[in-house]
Every structure is written in structure tokens, then in C-alpha cells.
Amino acid sequence: MAMRGIQQAMDGFARVNAGVTSPAEFFSDENVGRIVGAEPGSQV
């Protein structure tokens, strides 16, 4: 799982589930690339 240990990514996903952030925004190429390239425990 790419988001494991990356708090900002997990918070972002929770915002999608809550309807605060659009899925298109969260799953944009830029955001997914930032998440996948991040080290666990880092601030994305």
C-alpha cells in the first residue's frame, strides 16, 4: 500500500471519503506521483 506511513496521504484519502476533496484531485497524476515517490513517515 503506497500510503502506509505517509500521514498527509492518509489524511487526503480520508478527505476524499468525507467528500471534502474530489476524487479527481486526490487521484490526479501529480498527487499520486507525489504519494508513490514519498518515503514512509515523510511529509508529502
N, CA, C and O atoms as a GROMACS GRO file, in nm:
protein
  176
    1MET      N    1   0.085  -0.118   0.000
    1MET     CA    2   0.000   0.000   0.000
    1MET      C    3   0.089   0.124   0.000
    1MET      O    4   0.174   0.139   0.088
    2ALA      N    5   0.070   0.210  -0.095
    2ALA     CA    6   0.156   0.327  -0.113
    2ALA      C    7   0.142   0.428  -0.001
    2ALA      O    8   0.238   0.499   0.030
    3MET      N    9   0.025   0.438   0.060
    3MET     CA   10   0.003   0.543   0.159
    3MET      C   11   0.047   0.504   0.299
    3MET      O   12   0.049   0.589   0.388
    4ARG      N   13   0.082   0.381   0.321
    4ARG     CA   14   0.117   0.336   0.455
    4ARG      C   15   0.231   0.420   0.512
    4ARG      O   16   0.337   0.430   0.452
    5GLY      N   17   0.208   0.480   0.628
    5GLY     CA   18   0.310   0.558   0.695
    5GLY      C   19   0.326   0.700   0.643
    5GLY      O   20   0.415   0.772   0.687
    6ILE      N   21   0.242   0.742   0.550
    6ILE     CA   22   0.250   0.878   0.495
    6ILE      C   23   0.123   0.950   0.538
    6ILE      O   24   0.020   0.943   0.471
    7GLN      N   25   0.133   1.021   0.651
    7GLN     CA   26   0.016   1.078   0.716
    7GLN      C   27  -0.063   1.172   0.625
    7GLN      O   28  -0.186   1.164   0.621
    8GLN      N   29   0.004   1.261   0.553
    8GLN     CA   30  -0.069   1.356   0.469
    8GLN      C   31  -0.149   1.284   0.361
    8GLN      O   32  -0.260   1.326   0.328
    9ALA      N   33  -0.094   1.177   0.306
    9ALA     CA   34  -0.166   1.100   0.205
    9ALA      C   35  -0.287   1.032   0.266
    9ALA      O   36  -0.395   1.029   0.207
   10MET      N   37  -0.270   0.977   0.384
   10MET     CA   38  -0.383   0.912   0.452
   10MET      C   39  -0.491   1.014   0.486
   10MET      O   40  -0.610   0.987   0.471
   11ASP      N   41  -0.449   1.132   0.531
   11ASP     CA   42  -0.546   1.238   0.560
   11ASP      C   43  -0.619   1.281   0.433
   11ASP      O   44  -0.740   1.304   0.435
   12GLY      N   45  -0.545   1.290   0.324
   12GLY     CA   46  -0.606   1.327   0.195
   12GLY      C   47  -0.709   1.226   0.151
   12GLY      O   48  -0.816   1.262   0.102
   13PHE      N   49  -0.679   1.098   0.169
   13PHE     CA   50  -0.774   0.993   0.132
   13PHE      C   51  -0.897   1.000   0.221
   13PHE      O   52  -1.009   0.979   0.173
   14ALA      N   53  -0.879   1.030   0.348
   14ALA     CA   54  -0.994   1.046   0.438
   14ALA      C   55  -1.080   1.164   0.394
   14ALA      O   56  -1.203   1.157   0.404
   15ARG      N   57  -1.018   1.271   0.346
   15ARG     CA   58  -1.094   1.386   0.296
   15ARG      C   59  -1.176   1.348   0.173
   15ARG      O   60  -1.288   1.398   0.156
   16VAL      N   61  -1.122   1.260   0.087
   16VAL     CA   62  -1.199   1.212  -0.028
   16VAL      C   63  -1.321   1.135   0.021
   16VAL      O   64  -1.432   1.157  -0.027
   17ASN      N   65  -1.301   1.046   0.117
   17ASN     CA   66  -1.413   0.966   0.171
   17ASN      C   67  -1.518   1.054   0.238
   17ASN      O   68  -1.636   1.021   0.237
   18ALA      N   69  -1.474   1.166   0.295
   18ALA     CA   70  -1.567   1.257   0.363
   18ALA      C   71  -1.634   1.354   0.265
   18ALA      O   72  -1.724   1.428   0.303
   19GLY      N   73  -1.591   1.353   0.139
   19GLY     CA   74  -1.650   1.441   0.040
   19GLY      C   75  -1.592   1.581   0.039
   19GLY      O   76  -1.648   1.670  -0.024
   20VAL      N   77  -1.481   1.602   0.109
   20VAL     CA   78  -1.419   1.735   0.118
   20VAL      C   79  -1.329   1.761  -0.003
   20VAL      O   80  -1.323   1.872  -0.055
   21THR      N   81  -1.259   1.658  -0.047
   21THR     CA   82  -1.170   1.666  -0.163
   21THR      C   83  -1.227   1.578  -0.272
   21THR      O   84  -1.276   1.468  -0.245
   22SER      N   85  -1.221   1.625  -0.396
   22SER     CA   86  -1.274   1.544  -0.506
   22SER      C   87  -1.180   1.427  -0.536
   22SER      O   88  -1.058   1.441  -0.525
   23PRO      N   89  -1.236   1.313  -0.574
   23PRO     CA   90  -1.150   1.200  -0.613
   23PRO      C   91  -1.056   1.237  -0.728
   23PRO      O   92  -0.942   1.191  -0.732
   24ALA      N   93  -1.104   1.319  -0.821
   24ALA     CA   94  -1.019   1.359  -0.934
   24ALA      C   95  -0.896   1.435  -0.886
   24ALA      O   96  -0.786   1.417  -0.940
   25GLU      N   97  -0.913   1.519  -0.787
   25GLU     CA   98  -0.800   1.594  -0.733
   25GLU      C   99  -0.702   1.502  -0.661
   25GLU      O  100  -0.581   1.509  -0.683
   26PHE      N  101  -0.755   1.414  -0.574
   26PHE     CA  102  -0.667   1.326  -0.498
   26PHE      C  103  -0.595   1.227  -0.587
   26PHE      O  104  -0.476   1.201  -0.567
   27PHE      N  105  -0.665   1.172  -0.688
   27PHE     CA  106  -0.605   1.071  -0.775
   27PHE      C  107  -0.542   1.130  -0.901
   27PHE      O  108  -0.517   1.057  -0.997
   28SER      N  109  -0.517   1.260  -0.901
   28SER     CA  110  -0.450   1.321  -1.016
   28SER      C  111  -0.310   1.263  -1.030
   28SER      O  112  -0.250   1.217  -0.932
   29ASP      N  113  -0.258   1.264  -1.152
   29ASP     CA  114  -0.124   1.210  -1.176
   29ASP      C  115  -0.020   1.274  -1.086
   29ASP      O  116   0.069   1.206  -1.034
   30GLU      N  117  -0.030   1.405  -1.069
   30GLU     CA  118   0.068   1.477  -0.986
   30GLU      C  119   0.062   1.431  -0.841
   30GLU      O  120   0.167   1.406  -0.780
   31ASN      N  121  -0.057   1.420  -0.784
   31ASN     CA  122  -0.070   1.381  -0.644
   31ASN      C  123  -0.030   1.235  -0.623
   31ASN      O  124   0.041   1.204  -0.527
   32VAL      N  125  -0.075   1.146  -0.711
   32VAL     CA  126  -0.038   1.005  -0.698
   32VAL      C  127   0.113   0.988  -0.711
   32VAL      O  128   0.173   0.910  -0.637
   33GLY      N  129   0.175   1.060  -0.804
   33GLY     CA  130   0.320   1.053  -0.818
   33GLY      C  131   0.392   1.099  -0.693
   33GLY      O  132   0.494   1.041  -0.654
   34ARG      N  133   0.340   1.202  -0.630
   34ARG     CA  134   0.400   1.253  -0.506
   34ARG      C  135   0.386   1.148  -0.394
   34ARG      O  136   0.479   1.126  -0.318
   35ILE      N  137   0.270   1.085  -0.386
   35ILE     CA  138   0.247   0.985  -0.283
   35ILE      C  139   0.335   0.862  -0.304
   35ILE      O  140   0.400   0.815  -0.212
   36VAL      N  141   0.336   0.811  -0.426
   36VAL     CA  142   0.410   0.688  -0.455
   36VAL      C  143   0.561   0.710  -0.438
   36VAL      O  144   0.634   0.618  -0.400
   37GLY      N  145   0.608   0.830  -0.467
   37GLY     CA  146   0.750   0.859  -0.456
   37GLY      C  147   0.796   0.897  -0.318
   37GLY      O  148   0.916   0.914  -0.295
   38ALA      N  149   0.703   0.911  -0.223
   38ALA     CA  150   0.737   0.956  -0.088
   38ALA      C  151   0.788   0.840  -0.004
   38ALA      O  152   0.751   0.724  -0.024
   39GLU      N  153   0.873   0.873   0.088
   39GLU     CA  154   0.923   0.775   0.185
   39GLU      C  155   0.825   0.766   0.302
   39GLU      O  156   0.768   0.867   0.342
   40PRO      N  157   0.805   0.646   0.357
   40PRO     CA  158   0.718   0.633   0.474
   40PRO      C  159   0.764   0.727   0.586
   40PRO      O  160   0.883   0.740   0.614
   41GLY      N  161   0.667   0.791   0.648
   41GLY     CA  162   0.696   0.885   0.756
   41GLY      C  163   0.725   1.026   0.708
   41GLY      O  164   0.746   1.116   0.789
   42SER      N  165   0.728   1.046   0.576
   42SER     CA  166   0.761   1.178   0.523
   42SER      C  167   0.637   1.265   0.513
   42SER      O  168   0.524   1.215   0.518
   43GLN      N  169   0.658   1.392   0.499
   43GLN     CA  170   0.551   1.487   0.472
   43GLN      C  171   0.543   1.505   0.321
   43GLN      O  172   0.638   1.552   0.259
   44VAL      N  173   0.431   1.469   0.262
   44VAL     CA  174   0.416   1.472   0.117
   44VAL      C  175   0.394   1.613   0.070
   44VAL      O  176   0.378   1.636  -0.050
   0.00000   0.00000   0.00000
